[in-house]
């Protein structure tokens, strides 16, 4: 007897591997938060606890070479993930958008997907103790009306929710349709991350 596991949900866990660039990116994120008045206003207006450039700036890799250097590295991670996903592509996946997130203590980000993209991901820059994990959810949740709960120690692929604890330098990638949220942070410091979307 064997049980086949069908319909995979790939999540890529890699390392940026460039400590110096990671330090530079922390500065770049904070520089941006200082300079980007529109982004600060948007964050305040939308109840974002901290700062995000998501709605205000769409040219970070051209604006600042530190982000440009990051994209060169991310391209390789995304290309490797695309192979693991078995994507049939005509050319490489291309960066569509990239933004900075500075979450203050207590900050969170409710469940969402990233429309119009193929692969989404986050580089974690600074992750003080107590920073919120990212929580992925089974996309079939809405179909599980009468499904039994899973045992707490059931294997990870059977769990309807999976928390991934970030660490500095971690490059996390997933397919853009996969719903996720950032759990509330109990950290005393700011949780810095850079998120991005790649498309065909
Ligand atoms: Fe997201």
Boltz pocket constraint, residues with backbone or C-beta under 6 A from the ligand:
constraints:
  - pocket:
      binder: B
      contacts: [[A, 112], [A, 113], [A, 114], [A, 180], [A, 195]]
      max_distance: 6.0
